[in-house]
Amino acid sequence: MYFRKMSLRETGLDVKKKDHGQEMVRPTLLILAAGIGSRYGGIKQMDQVGPSGECLLDYSVYDAIRAGFGKVVFVISRSIEQDFKAFFGSRFAEKIEIDYVFQDLDDLPPGFSVPADRRKPWGTGHAILSARNAVRTPFAAINADDFYGASAYRLLADFFQAPSLRPMDFCMVGYRLANTLSEHGSVSRGVCRLDGQGHLQEVVERTAIERREAGIGFADDAGHWNLLPEDTFVSLNFWGFTPDCFPPLQDGFAAFLRERGEQPKAEYFIPSIVSHWVSRQAATVRVLRTEDSWFGVTYREDKPLTVERIRRLVDQGVYPENLWA
């Protein structure tokens, strides 16, 4: 059983008034925090990079609160539940409503079971689907270990206040490729193709993107180097959905399991899912363009630069010395 559309008051969440008196619901921030970074070598969601011990996740929650979000839902794995809740649970308790959900391997549609050799999580599409009973408003889905910049949250919150939006009108915050690279290794990015109105037409996941002397690009399966313009818009998994996405996500997951469920490392990725919806005109996705720079801790060597960048933002007055003081 899935969702019927509820009135704002039925959701039980905070509402606020627009200037002309119309109620508008506060969006939810869905943070995908179930993965343990193999390249990074630990639970990087808990790595402290701020001057008062803040993690990147702290800055995401802080920016979301400033943008008017009313709830945060963490998607975590059961293996890190105790440590994660002990570390983060008390930080936000009086600031915003908090909920937790688990990305379990056996959270499958009826008729399916976990293959004996499956160890890897089912991917970002399944992670979002894991929150279907905890999210009742338009929501942003983000990675726990990325810094997106304050404008991303404001852009998405504003998008969902438009009165003309339809149930399957979604959005994505798009970044210029040159603003999203690591100095210590290659990155994976969703390379986007847009139409003339700024809507997403296709997003293709490209792995091993890096800067070389010839420019930014990636090597294809044949080893050929493919250049990408620096101003190419890419996805960093900052998506804006409504709860209407959950039924097609579930249907798509069942189709994925029928086709690839026996492959031990196959994943149900949200960029591929969205591309499928768009190609079939089942959804529209507005690309919200930001000039902010991404940074994160894809590799351990990224941490010193991330600490420096946070320090710079604090010195500029973008963030306080202690987020939660």
C-alpha positions in Angstrom: 0.0 0.0 0.0 1.4 3.4 -0.9 0.5 7.0 -0.5 -2.6 9.1 -1.1 -2.0 12.8 -1.4 -2.5 14.4 2.0 -3.4 17.9 3.0 -0.7 19.9 4.7 -2.4 19.7 8.0 -2.8 15.9 7.7 1.0 15.5 7.4 1.4 16.8 11.0 4.5 18.8 9.9 5.2 22.5 10.4 3.6 24.8 7.8 4.3 28.5 7.3 2.5 31.3 5.5 3.4 32.8 2.2 2.9 36.6 1.9 -0.6 36.1 0.5 -1.6 33.8 3.4 -1.4 30.4 1.5 0.0 27.6 3.6 3.2 25.9 2.3 4.8 22.8 3.7 8.4 22.6 4.8 10.3 20.1 2.7 12.1 17.1 4.2 15.9 16.4 3.9 16.6 12.8 3.1 20.3 12.0 3.8 21.7 8.8 2.3 24.2 7.7 5.0 24.1 3.9 4.8 27.3 3.5 2.8 30.7 3.0 4.4 33.3 4.5 2.0 35.6 1.8 0.8 38.0 4.2 -1.0 38.0 6.5 2.1 38.6 3.7 4.5 36.0 4.2 7.3 32.7 5.8 8.3 33.4 9.1 6.7 30.0 10.5 7.6 31.4 11.0 11.1 34.8 12.5 10.1 35.2 16.0 11.7 36.1 18.8 9.3 34.7 21.9 11.0 36.4 24.2 13.6 34.2 22.9 16.4 34.1 19.2 15.4 31.4 19.5 12.7 31.1 16.9 10.0 30.0 17.7 6.4 26.6 16.3 7.4 26.3 19.0 10.0 26.6 21.7 7.4 23.9 20.0 5.2 21.4 20.0 8.1 22.3 23.5 9.1 21.8 24.8 5.5 18.6 22.9 5.2 17.2 24.4 8.4 18.2 27.9 7.1 16.3 27.2 3.9 13.1 26.3 5.7 13.2 22.4 5.8 11.1 20.9 8.5 12.4 17.4 8.9 15.5 15.3 8.4 15.4 11.6 7.7 18.6 9.6 7.8 18.9 6.4 5.8 21.5 4.3 7.6 22.6 0.7 7.8 22.0 -1.3 11.0 25.7 -1.9 11.3 26.4 1.7 12.1 23.1 2.5 13.9 24.5 2.7 17.5 27.5 4.8 16.6 25.6 7.1 14.2 22.8 7.9 16.7 25.2 8.4 19.5 27.3 10.8 17.4 24.5 12.8 15.7 21.3 12.1 17.7 21.7 14.9 20.3 23.0 17.6 17.9 19.8 18.3 16.0 17.1 17.2 18.6 15.9 20.7 19.4 16.6 22.2 16.0 14.5 20.0 13.6 12.4 16.9 13.5 14.6 13.8 13.1 13.8 10.2 11.9 15.9 7.2 11.0 15.2 4.4 8.4 17.3 1.4 7.5 18.5 0.3 4.0 18.0 -3.5 4.5 19.0 -6.0 1.8 15.8 -7.9 2.5 13.5 -4.9 2.0 12.2 -6.2 -1.3 8.9 -6.3 -3.3 6.7 -9.3 -2.7 7.9 -12.4 -4.5 11.7 -11.6 -4.2 14.4 -12.8 -1.9 18.0 -11.9 -1.3 20.4 -14.0 -3.4 22.8 -16.1 -1.2 25.9 -14.2 -2.5 24.5 -10.7 -2.2 26.4 -8.5 0.2 26.4 -5.1 -1.5 23.5 -2.6 -0.9 21.0 -2.3 -3.7 22.0 1.3 -4.6 20.7 4.8 -4.2 17.3 4.1 -5.8 16.7 1.5 -3.1 18.1 3.8 -0.4 15.5 6.4 -1.3 12.8 3.8 -1.5 13.7 2.7 2.1 12.3 6.0 3.3 8.8 5.6 1.8 7.1 5.4 5.1 9.0 8.3 6.7 8.7 11.0 4.0 5.3 12.8 3.5 6.3 16.0 1.9 8.4 17.1 -1.1 12.0 16.2 -0.2 15.7 16.6 -1.1 17.7 13.4 -1.4 21.5 14.0 -0.8 24.7 12.1 0.0 25.9 12.3 3.6 29.5 12.9 2.7 29.2 15.8 0.2 29.2 19.5 0.8 26.7 21.1 -1.6 26.6 24.8 -0.6 23.8 26.8 1.0 22.3 27.9 -2.3 21.3 24.3 -3.3 18.9 24.0 -0.4 17.3 27.4 -1.0 16.9 26.6 -4.7 15.2 23.3 -4.0 12.9 24.7 -1.2 11.8 27.5 -3.6 11.1 25.1 -6.4 8.5 23.2 -4.4 6.6 26.4 -3.5 5.4 26.9 -7.1 1.6 26.5 -7.1 1.5 25.0 -10.6 3.7 21.9 -9.9 2.3 18.5 -10.8 2.9 15.3 -8.7 5.7 14.1 -11.0 7.5 17.5 -11.4 10.9 17.0 -9.8 14.2 18.8 -9.8 17.9 18.3 -9.5 20.6 20.8 -8.4 23.2 20.9 -11.2 26.8 21.9 -10.7 29.5 22.9 -13.2 31.8 20.0 -13.7 34.9 22.1 -13.0 33.5 22.9 -9.5 33.2 19.2 -8.5 36.6 17.6 -8.9 39.0 16.1 -6.4 42.7 16.9 -6.5 43.5 13.4 -5.2 41.9 11.0 -7.7 39.1 10.5 -10.1 35.4 11.0 -9.3 32.1 9.7 -10.6 29.5 12.2 -11.9 26.2 12.1 -13.6 26.8 14.0 -16.9 23.6 15.9 -17.8 21.9 16.8 -21.1 19.4 19.6 -20.9 16.7 20.9 -23.2 16.3 24.6 -24.1 14.0 25.2 -21.1 16.4 23.8 -18.5 14.8 20.4 -18.1 16.8 17.3 -17.7 16.8 15.1 -20.8 19.3 12.5 -19.8 21.9 11.8 -17.1 24.7 9.4 -17.8 26.9 8.1 -15.0 30.6 8.6 -15.9 33.3 7.0 -13.7 36.9 8.0 -13.4 36.5 11.6 -14.4 39.7 13.6 -13.7 41.7 16.6 -14.9 44.7 15.9 -17.1 46.9 18.2 -19.1 44.6 18.0 -22.0 41.6 18.9 -19.9 38.8 17.3 -17.9 37.5 14.0 -19.2 37.2 10.2 -18.7 38.5 7.1 -20.3 35.8 4.8 -21.9 35.8 1.0 -21.9 38.2 1.0 -24.9 40.7 3.3 -23.1 39.9 6.3 -25.3 40.1 9.7 -23.6 36.9 11.7 -23.8 37.0 15.4 -23.1 34.2 17.1 -21.2 33.7 20.9 -21.3 34.4 22.5 -17.9 30.9 24.0 -17.8 29.1 20.7 -18.3 26.3 20.4 -15.8 26.6 17.3 -13.7 24.6 15.6 -11.0 26.0 15.1 -7.5 22.9 13.3 -6.3 21.1 16.3 -5.0 17.6 15.5 -6.1 14.2 16.9 -5.4 11.2 14.6 -5.4 7.7 14.3 -4.0 6.2 11.2 -2.3 4.6 10.5 -5.7 8.0 9.0 -6.7 7.7 6.0 -4.4 5.2 3.8 -6.4 7.2 4.1 -9.7 10.4 3.5 -7.7 9.0 0.3 -6.3 7.8 -0.8 -9.7 11.2 -0.1 -11.2 13.0 -1.9 -8.4 10.9 -5.0 -9.1 11.8 -4.8 -12.8 15.5 -4.3 -11.9 15.4 -7.4 -9.7 13.9 -9.5 -12.4 16.5 -8.4 -14.9 19.7 -8.1 -12.7 18.8 -9.2 -9.2 21.1 -12.2 -9.4 24.2 -10.1 -10.2 26.0 -9.7 -6.9 27.2 -6.1 -7.5 24.3 -4.7 -9.6 22.8 -1.5 -8.2 19.6 0.3 -8.7 20.9 3.8 -9.3 18.8 6.9 -9.1 20.3 8.7 -12.1 19.3 5.7 -14.4 15.9 5.6 -12.8 15.3 9.4 -13.5 16.6 9.1 -17.0 14.1 6.3 -17.6 11.2 8.4 -16.3 12.2 11.4 -18.4 12.7 9.4 -21.6 9.1 8.0 -21.2 7.7 11.4 -20.2 6.6 10.0 -16.9 8.3 12.9 -15.0 9.9 16.3 -15.6 13.1 17.3 -13.9 14.1 20.9 -13.7 17.8 21.5 -13.4 18.4 24.1 -10.7 21.8 25.6 -11.6 24.2 26.6 -8.9 27.7 28.2 -9.1 28.7 26.8 -5.7 31.6 24.4 -5.5 31.3 20.9 -4.3 33.8 19.4 -1.9 33.9 16.3 0.1 36.0 13.5 1.4 36.0 10.9 -1.4 39.7 10.1 -0.5 41.4 10.6 2.8 43.8 13.0 1.1 40.8 15.3 0.5 40.3 16.0 4.2 42.9 18.8 4.7 41.6 20.8 1.8 38.0 20.3 3.0 39.0 21.5 6.4 40.7 24.6 4.8 37.6 25.4 2.7 35.3 25.2 5.7 37.6 27.4 7.7 37.5 29.9 4.8 33.7 29.9 4.8 33.6 30.5 8.6 36.1 33.4 8.3 33.8 34.9 5.6 30.8 34.7 7.9 28.9 32.1 5.9 28.9 29.8 8.9 29.4 30.4 12.6 32.5 29.1 14.4 30.2 26.5 16.2 27.1 25.5 14.2 25.1 24.2 17.2 26.2 26.5 20.0 
